[in-house]
Amino acid sequence: MSILCDLALTVEERDEGEFYWVVLEAANDDSQDVMVYRRVEEAARAQQSYSNALVVGASVVRRLSGG
């Protein structure tokens, strides 16, 4: 598996009280003023809080970045 670079993590509340982490990767080149991201991986199941989703998502970012 290749190591991904320029990752970002966000948490979406898709329904009330259902939080999903989403890992994004920068998909633009250096000539653009605005950063564009594409979804790389996202939670299959909801977490009960924003902070829980953030912690789980952060562990995925570490795995994807080779850490």
C-alpha positions as CSV (number, residue, x, y, z in Angstrom):
1,M,0.0,0.0,0.0
2,S,1.4,3.4,-0.9
3,I,1.6,6.1,1.8
4,L,-0.8,9.0,1.2
5,C,0.2,12.6,1.7
6,D,-1.6,15.9,2.4
7,L,-4.4,14.3,4.4
8,A,-7.2,16.0,6.2
9,L,-9.8,14.7,8.6
10,T,-13.3,15.9,9.1
11,V,-16.4,14.7,11.0
12,E,-19.9,14.9,9.5
13,E,-23.1,14.7,11.5
14,R,-25.3,13.0,8.9
15,D,-28.3,12.5,11.2
16,E,-28.8,13.9,14.7
17,G,-26.3,12.3,17.0
18,E,-24.7,10.2,14.3
19,F,-21.1,11.2,13.6
20,Y,-18.9,9.9,10.8
21,W,-15.2,10.5,10.3
22,V,-14.0,11.2,6.7
23,V,-10.4,11.2,5.6
24,L,-9.6,13.5,2.6
25,E,-6.5,13.8,0.4
26,A,-5.5,17.0,-1.4
27,A,-6.2,16.5,-5.1
28,N,-4.8,19.7,-6.5
29,D,-1.5,20.9,-7.8
30,D,0.6,23.9,-6.6
31,S,-0.8,26.2,-9.2
32,Q,-4.2,26.5,-7.6
33,D,-5.1,29.1,-4.9
34,V,-7.9,26.8,-3.5
35,M,-7.2,23.4,-2.1
36,V,-9.4,20.6,-3.5
37,Y,-9.8,17.3,-1.6
38,R,-11.2,13.9,-2.5
39,R,-12.6,11.4,-0.1
40,V,-10.1,8.6,0.6
41,E,-11.9,6.6,3.3
42,E,-14.9,7.1,5.6
43,A,-16.6,5.5,8.5
44,A,-19.1,2.7,7.7
45,R,-20.8,3.1,11.1
46,A,-21.7,6.2,13.1
47,Q,-20.1,7.2,16.4
48,Q,-22.3,8.7,19.2
49,S,-20.2,11.8,19.5
50,Y,-18.1,14.2,17.5
51,S,-15.1,13.5,19.7
52,N,-15.3,9.8,19.3
53,A,-15.5,10.0,15.6
54,L,-12.5,12.4,15.6
55,V,-10.4,9.9,17.7
56,V,-11.3,7.0,15.4
57,G,-10.6,9.0,12.3
58,A,-7.3,10.2,13.6
59,S,-6.2,6.6,14.0
60,V,-7.1,6.0,10.4
61,V,-5.1,9.0,9.3
62,R,-2.0,7.7,11.2
63,R,-2.4,4.3,9.5
64,L,-2.8,5.8,6.1
65,S,0.2,8.1,6.6
66,G,2.5,5.2,7.6
67,G,2.5,6.1,11.3
